[in-house]
Amino acid sequence: MKLGQTSVVVFLSKVVGSALGFLATLYFARELGAEVLGVYALVLTVVAWLILAADLGVGGATIKRISEGTEQGAYLTAAVVWTVLLATAISIAVVLGQTVLEAYITEFEQYVALSVVWFVVAFVFAKLFYRTTSRLLKGERRVHIAGLLDPVKIGSQSLLQVGLVVLGFGLFGMLVGAILGAILVGFIGLFWVTVRPARPAKRHFQSLFDYAKFSWLGNLKARAFNEVDILLLGVFVPTQLVGVYSVAWSLAKFLDLFGTAVRSTIFPELSYTSTQESRQAAAGLLEEALAYTGLIATPGLVGGVILGDRLLRLYGQEFVEGTAVLGLLILAVLIFSYQKQLMGGLNGLDRPDLAFRVNAVFIGLNASLNLGLIWLYGIEGAAVATALSTAVSLVLAYYMLSQLISFELPYAQLARQWAAALGMGVVVLAGRELLETTELISHNAIIVVSLVGLGAGIYFLLLLAISREFRATVDRNLPVEIPFLG
């Protein structure tokens, strides 16, 4: 399968999954309110940090070593043994620290009779199981199959969660549905894993460790980007505002779906090319990835600034408070998308030590800025901290990668994407003013869907008109020929 087609398959899979998650979150927000969503977000944040501790970089090391194509079975077994041992140790620590965890998420006991500890432990094992299956598929360069599992997982989780909430189980139903959904799809994914376990030697564990000792900080960086703000908000602001912030985050991260799809597709190919050929041979893959990383997030930023308040009003009037936060988080996601692409280049070229340095700078800056700005400005401060720290790490990642290989930034293609996005923005802004002035449509959901659909159509038509490269890329990856594109 071509890289472009694989990226599209992964992207569309993530879109379907995110759409299902969006509808489920919309229902939960209206049915249960911002405080319950805030409690749920805090539980997921704690789980994410614990999984990071239970992983310690073995996930990235597994994808890297298996994608190299040698002794895959031994690396599989070594990775599973490592993960199970660490997950068990982390779970024991969670149970022993039950009092601390219950004190942090104090509102949990108002909605669920059982201790939050047991849900956290179950979540850790369920998510690690699913992630291990997905990583094995990515290591085998079956990224499109791993991508297709995402909407199945989110769909399964959403259906189970909604069903349990309808039956009156509330927060308990959301948690149980998410856990069962991850386990179910983890088993489904194993059907496509062709690597079979083999007895590992000490050198296989050592090889994983040699890569993981640097790459674990990349996972910490991802957690810092996604959850350190929510973790600190849980200390400084009411749980209701945590719920507002988490909804804004979910909307912002939706716009990184295509960038994530490109990264997921490129990394194993870049790793394989740099190993089998040369580092410089991978430069073309990197340049192509950078050209399309912001394809969706760029117009998303423009549209998010124009329609942010109406998007958040879909969840309920109390969520409109996060309008400014939404714009800042979309900007942070756009910057982070390019930064992750460069970091994928460093890791794919087997230089996790350089990625380690970039991640260390990002984590330190992100944590310190979040701590100070949340204390001063609340949820708006968290969004600003995330955007600033991401921008600094982007510059540093570019410098590090440019020392290894020669590559050109696709300035012309990026400029065309921005031109199309700004043109789209003018049309959407005019459309919003027309609808609000004439009151042709008064229902907020209809206005949002209409303007988002209009904006998407205008953006892609403009980009097709002004970008020969984009037309050629679309034509190359379509299953049929279209004369206009050719």
C-alpha positions in Angstrom: 0.0 0.0 0.0 1.3 3.5 -0.9 2.3 5.8 2.0 -0.3 8.3 1.0 -3.1 5.7 0.9 -1.9 4.3 4.2 -2.0 7.7 5.8 -5.5 8.3 4.4 -6.7 4.9 5.8 -5.2 5.7 9.2 -6.7 9.3 9.1 -10.2 8.2 8.1 -10.1 5.5 10.8 -9.2 8.2 13.4 -11.9 10.5 12.1 -14.5 7.8 12.5 -13.2 7.0 15.9 -13.1 10.6 17.0 -16.5 11.3 15.6 -17.9 8.4 17.7 -16.0 9.7 20.7 -17.3 13.3 20.0 -20.9 12.1 20.0 -20.4 10.1 23.2 -18.8 13.1 24.9 -21.5 15.4 23.7 -24.1 13.0 25.3 -22.2 12.7 28.6 -21.7 16.5 28.8 -25.4 17.2 28.4 -26.5 14.2 30.5 -24.0 14.3 33.4 -22.5 17.8 33.3 -19.0 19.3 33.4 -18.1 18.1 36.9 -18.5 14.4 36.0 -16.5 15.0 32.9 -13.9 16.6 35.0 -13.7 13.7 37.4 -13.5 11.3 34.4 -10.7 13.4 32.8 -8.7 13.3 36.1 -9.0 9.5 36.2 -7.8 9.2 32.6 -5.0 11.6 33.3 -3.8 9.6 36.3 -4.0 6.4 34.3 -2.0 8.0 31.4 0.9 8.9 33.8 0.9 5.4 35.4 1.0 3.8 32.0 4.0 6.0 31.2 5.7 4.6 34.3 4.7 1.1 33.3 6.0 1.5 29.8 9.3 3.3 30.3 9.9 3.6 26.6 9.4 -0.1 25.8 6.6 0.7 23.4 8.7 2.9 21.1 11.6 0.4 21.3 9.2 -2.5 20.4 8.1 -0.7 17.2 11.6 0.2 16.3 13.2 -3.2 16.8 10.4 -5.2 15.2 10.2 -2.8 12.2 13.9 -3.6 11.5 12.8 -7.1 10.5 15.2 -9.3 12.4 14.5 -11.6 15.4 11.0 -10.2 15.8 9.7 -13.0 17.9 12.4 -12.6 20.6 11.8 -8.9 20.8 8.1 -9.4 21.1 8.5 -11.8 24.1 11.0 -9.5 25.7 8.7 -6.5 25.3 5.7 -8.3 26.8 7.7 -9.6 29.8 9.0 -6.1 30.5 5.6 -4.5 30.3 3.8 -7.1 32.5 6.4 -6.9 35.2 6.4 -3.1 35.3 2.6 -2.9 35.2 2.3 -5.3 38.1 4.8 -3.2 40.1 2.9 0.0 39.3 -0.4 -1.6 40.3 0.9 -2.6 43.7 2.2 0.9 44.3 -1.3 2.3 43.4 -3.0 0.1 45.8 -0.6 1.0 48.6 -1.1 4.7 47.7 -4.9 4.4 47.8 -5.3 7.2 50.4 -3.3 9.7 48.3 -5.2 9.0 45.1 -8.6 9.2 46.8 -7.6 12.6 48.3 -6.6 13.9 44.8 -9.9 12.9 43.1 -12.1 13.8 46.1 -15.4 14.1 44.1 -15.1 10.5 42.8 -16.8 9.0 45.9 -19.9 11.2 45.3 -20.6 9.3 42.1 -19.2 5.8 42.5 -19.3 3.5 45.6 -16.1 1.6 44.9 -12.6 3.2 45.4 -11.1 4.9 42.4 -8.0 2.7 42.9 -9.6 -0.4 41.4 -10.7 1.4 38.3 -7.2 2.8 37.8 -5.5 -0.6 38.1 -8.0 -2.2 35.6 -7.5 0.7 33.2 -3.7 0.4 33.3 -3.7 -3.3 32.3 -6.5 -2.8 29.7 -4.8 0.1 28.0 -1.4 -1.6 28.0 -2.9 -4.7 26.4 -4.4 -2.7 23.6 -1.3 -0.6 23.1 0.9 -3.7 22.9 -1.3 -5.2 20.1 -1.2 -1.9 18.2 2.5 -1.5 18.5 3.1 -5.0 17.2 1.1 -4.2 14.1 3.0 -1.0 13.6 6.3 -2.7 14.0 5.2 -5.2 11.3 4.5 -2.1 9.1 0.7 -2.9 9.2 0.0 0.7 10.2 -3.3 0.8 8.3 -4.6 -2.2 10.3 -3.5 -0.6 13.6 -5.2 2.5 12.5 -8.5 0.7 11.7 -8.5 -0.6 15.3 -8.9 2.9 16.7 -12.4 3.6 15.5 -13.4 0.0 16.5 -12.0 0.6 20.0 -13.6 4.0 20.4 -16.8 2.8 18.9 -16.9 -0.2 21.3 -16.1 2.0 24.3 -18.6 4.6 23.3 -21.4 2.1 22.8 -20.7 0.4 26.1 -20.4 3.7 27.9 -23.6 5.2 26.5 -25.5 2.0 27.1 -24.4 1.9 30.8 -25.1 5.6 31.3 -28.6 5.2 29.8 -29.2 2.4 32.3 -28.3 4.9 35.1 -24.8 3.8 35.9 -23.3 7.3 35.3 -19.6 7.7 35.9 -19.3 4.0 36.8 -20.7 3.1 33.4 -18.2 5.4 31.6 -15.3 3.8 33.3 -16.4 0.2 32.9 -17.3 0.8 29.3 -13.9 2.2 28.5 -12.1 -0.6 30.2 -14.1 -3.4 28.5 -13.8 -1.7 25.1 -10.0 -1.6 25.2 -9.8 -5.3 26.2 -12.2 -6.4 23.5 -10.4 -4.6 20.6 -7.0 -5.7 21.9 -8.0 -9.3 21.3 -9.4 -8.4 17.9 -6.1 -6.9 16.9 -4.1 -10.0 17.8 -5.8 -11.8 14.8 -3.6 -9.8 12.4 -0.3 -10.1 14.3 1.9 -12.5 12.4 5.0 -12.4 14.6 5.1 -15.3 17.0 6.8 -15.3 20.4 10.3 -16.7 20.6 12.6 -17.2 23.5 14.6 -14.0 24.1 18.2 -13.8 25.1 19.7 -11.2 27.4 20.8 -9.2 24.4 17.2 -8.7 23.2 16.3 -7.1 26.6 19.5 -5.1 26.4 18.7 -3.9 22.9 15.2 -2.8 23.9 16.7 -1.0 27.0 19.3 0.8 24.9 16.6 2.4 22.8 14.1 2.8 25.6 16.4 4.5 28.0 16.2 7.5 25.7 12.8 7.1 24.1 10.9 6.9 27.4 11.3 10.7 27.7 9.5 11.0 24.4 6.5 9.3 26.0 6.9 11.6 29.0 6.9 14.5 26.6 3.6 13.3 25.0 2.1 13.0 28.5 3.4 16.4 29.4 1.8 17.9 26.3 -1.5 16.0 26.8 -2.0 15.8 30.5 0.3 17.8 32.7 -2.0 20.8 32.4 -5.1 18.7 33.4 -3.0 17.1 36.2 -2.2 20.6 37.7 -5.6 22.0 37.0 -7.0 19.3 39.3 -5.0 21.0 42.1 -5.7 24.7 41.4 -9.2 25.0 39.8 -12.6 23.5 40.4 -13.4 20.2 38.8 -16.0 21.8 36.6 -13.3 23.9 34.9 -11.3 20.8 34.4 -14.2 19.4 32.5 -14.4 22.6 30.4 -10.7 22.4 29.6 -10.8 18.7 28.8 -13.6 19.3 26.3 -11.6 22.1 24.6 -8.6 19.7 24.5 -10.6 17.0 22.8 -11.7 19.3 20.1 -8.2 20.7 19.6 -6.6 17.2 19.4 -9.2 16.1 16.8 -7.4 18.5 14.4 -4.2 16.6 14.7 -5.6 13.4 13.4 -4.1 13.7 9.9 -0.7 14.7 11.3 -0.9 11.7 13.6 -1.8 9.4 10.7 1.2 10.7 8.7 3.5 10.2 11.6 2.3 6.7 12.3 2.8 5.8 8.6 6.1 7.4 8.1 8.0 6.2 11.2 8.3 2.5 10.4 9.1 3.3 6.8 11.7 5.9 7.8 13.2 3.4 10.3 13.3 0.7 7.6 14.8 3.0 5.0 17.5 4.4 7.2 18.5 0.9 8.4 18.5 -0.8 5.0 19.8 2.1 2.9 21.1 5.3 4.5 20.1 8.1 6.7 20.0 10.6 3.9 17.8 8.3 1.9 15.1 8.9 4.5 15.1 12.7 3.9 12.6 12.6 1.1 10.1 10.8 3.4 10.5 13.4 6.0 10.0 16.3 3.6 6.8 14.7 2.3 5.6 14.2 5.8 6.2 17.8 6.8 4.4 19.1 3.7 1.1 17.5 4.8 1.4 17.3 8.6 -0.7 20.5 9.1 -3.1 19.8 6.2 -6.1 19.7 8.6 -4.9 21.5 11.6 -4.0 24.7 9.7 -7.6 25.4 8.5 -8.8 24.0 11.9 -7.0 26.9 13.7 -8.6 29.5 11.5 -12.0 27.9 11.8 -11.6 27.3 15.6 -11.0 31.0 16.2 -14.1 32.0 14.2 -16.5 29.3 15.5 -15.0 28.4 18.9 -17.8 29.6 21.0 -20.5 27.9 18.9 -18.5 24.6 18.9 -18.3 24.6 22.7 -22.0 25.6 23.0 -22.8 22.2 21.5 -21.8 20.7 24.9 -23.8 23.1 26.9 -23.7 26.8 27.8 -21.2 26.2 30.7 -18.5 25.1 28.3 -18.5 28.4 26.3 -16.1 29.6 29.1 -13.4 27.7 27.3 -13.5 29.6 24.0 -10.2 31.4 24.4 -8.6 28.2 25.6 -9.8 26.3 22.5 -8.0 28.7 20.2 -4.8 28.5 22.1 -4.9 24.7 22.3 -5.5 24.4 18.6 -2.4 26.5 18.0 -0.4 24.3 20.4 -1.6 21.2 18.6 -0.6 22.6 15.2 2.9 23.4 16.5 3.2 20.1 18.3 2.2 18.2 15.2 5.3 19.5 13.3 7.5 19.0 16.3 6.4 15.3 16.6 7.2 14.8 12.9 10.7 16.0 13.5 11.1 13.9 16.6 9.9 10.9 14.7 12.8 11.6 12.3 15.3 11.6 15.2 13.9 8.3 16.6 13.6 6.7 13.1 17.2 7.5 12.4 18.1 5.6 15.7 19.1 8.8 17.6 16.8 8.6 20.6 19.6 10.3 22.6 19.1 13.5 20.7 15.3 13.2 21.0 15.9 12.7 24.7 17.5 16.2 25.0 14.7 17.9 23.1 12.1 16.2 25.3 13.9 17.1 28.5 13.8 20.8 27.5 10.1 20.6 26.6 9.1 18.8 29.8 11.0 21.1 32.1 9.6 24.2 30.4 6.1 22.9 30.1 5.8 21.9 33.7 7.3 25.1 35.1 5.2 27.3 32.8 2.0 25.4 33.6 2.7 25.6 37.3 3.2 29.4 37.2 0.6 30.4 34.6 -2.2 28.1 36.0 -1.7 29.6 39.4 -1.9 33.1 37.9 -4.5 32.8 35.1 -6.3 29.4 35.5 -7.2 27.4 32.4 -6.1 30.2 30.0 -2.7 30.1 31.6 -2.5 26.3 31.0 -3.2 26.7 27.3 -0.6 29.5 26.9 2.0 27.4 28.7 1.4 24.5 26.4 1.7 26.6 23.3 4.9 28.4 24.4 6.8 25.2 25.5 5.8 23.4 22.3 7.1 26.2 20.1 10.5 26.2 21.8 10.8 22.4 21.5 9.9 22.6 17.7 12.9 24.9 17.1 15.2 22.7 19.1 14.0 19.5 17.3 14.6 21.1 13.9 18.2 22.1 14.9 19.0 18.6 16.1 17.6 16.8 13.0 19.3 19.2 10.6 22.6 18.1 12.0 22.0 14.5 11.0 20.5 14.8 7.5 20.0 17.5 4.9 16.3 18.3 4.2 14.3 21.2 3.0 11.3 22.6 4.7 8.3 22.8 2.3 7.7 26.5 2.7 5.8 26.9 -0.6 3.3 24.1 0.2 2.8 25.4 3.7 2.2 28.9 2.4 -0.5 27.6 0.0 -2.2 25.7 2.9 -2.3 29.0 4.9 -3.6 30.9 1.9 -6.4 28.4 1.4 -7.2 28.4 5.1 -7.4 32.2 5.3 -9.6 32.3 2.2 -11.8 29.8 3.8 -11.9 31.9 7.0 -13.2 34.9 5.1 -16.0 32.9 3.7 -16.9 31.2 7.0 -16.8 34.6 8.9 -19.1 36.2 6.3 -21.4 33.1 6.4 -21.6 33.4 10.2 -22.4 37.1 10.2 -25.1 36.5 7.5 -26.8 33.7 9.4 -26.7 35.7 12.7 -27.8 38.9 11.1 -30.7 37.5 9.0 -31.6 34.8 11.5 -32.3 32.4 8.7 -31.1 29.6 11.0 -31.3 29.8 14.7 -30.4 26.3 15.9 -26.7 26.3 16.9 -26.0 22.7 15.8 -27.3 23.4 12.3 -25.2 26.6 12.1 -22.1 24.8 13.2 -22.5 21.8 10.8 -23.3 24.1 7.9 -20.4 26.5 8.4 -17.9 23.7 9.1 -19.0 21.8 6.0 -18.9 25.0 3.9 -15.4 25.8 5.3 -14.0 22.3 4.6 -15.3 22.4 1.0 -13.9 25.9 0.3 -10.5 25.0 1.8 -9.9 21.9 -0.3 -11.2 23.5 -3.5 -8.9 26.5 -3.0 -5.9 24.2 -2.2 -6.6 22.1 -5.2 -6.8 25.2 -7.4 -3.5 26.9 -6.1 -1.3 23.8 -5.4 0.0 21.7 -8.2 1.8 19.5 -5.7 -1.4 18.8 -3.8 -3.3 17.9 -7.0 -0.5 15.5 -7.9 -0.5 13.9 -4.4 -4.3 13.4 -4.5 -4.2 12.1 -8.0 -1.4 9.7 -7.2 -3.3 8.2 -4.3 -6.8 7.9 -5.7 -7.9 4.5 -7.0 -9.3 6.1 -10.2 -8.0 8.8 -12.5 -9.7 12.2 -12.5 -8.8 14.4 -15.5 -8.9 17.7 -13.6 -6.4 16.4 -11.1 -4.1 14.9 -13.7 
